[in-house]
């Protein structure tokens, strides 16, 4: 009973704190257990056990229950955006973006959500130190851009509303080697491609569509497409057998 009351107080304190759990980049274990002392109207013989380390709610496996109107925001599981053919967004969805000053190729600017931008910048800096001149070939794409691309290529492009690029959390990478652009599958087999795969998770990125996982992700191998999910989720994805976001979050593609 006492535990139940405590849990309720903690929950209320958390809600009252104005923190939107959905917008938190990574569920942080340090954020929640602070309010125990002040908020408690409990009589003094409070439980002497430490405030239980707030266990993360098992949000994985959540169903996409958004109504048509609610699809102006992406489906989120454990604060991680899931954007795919079965979890689409409408044309009205537009994330908050910043431009990132990193080398690019074939695009006029690199726009991403701030968390992803900061992480990408750090990834590029580290890659440069390791001898790899990475470039971004595509980052944020609007619904209308996606629509245009899809009209041109139904086979390799996701339909508008279903592309991760619309989230501002994904980037397509390539490398400049000996003055030449190495992109696509060639990027995947290059030293730079291998380096990014190895180190992406340290920056919160994952190779979103691994080889031989189209049955799970719904997308064939894309060695150039990296997705920011935060370091916690990136590490979690790395621990799954299939290295897929779908398996980690226990959701369909
Ligand atoms: Zn991509």
Boltz pocket constraint, residues with backbone or C-beta under 6 A from the ligand:
constraints:
  - pocket:
      binder: B
      contacts: [[A, 138], [A, 165], [A, 170], [A, 171], [A, 172], [A, 224], [A, 225], [A, 226]]
      max_distance: 6.0
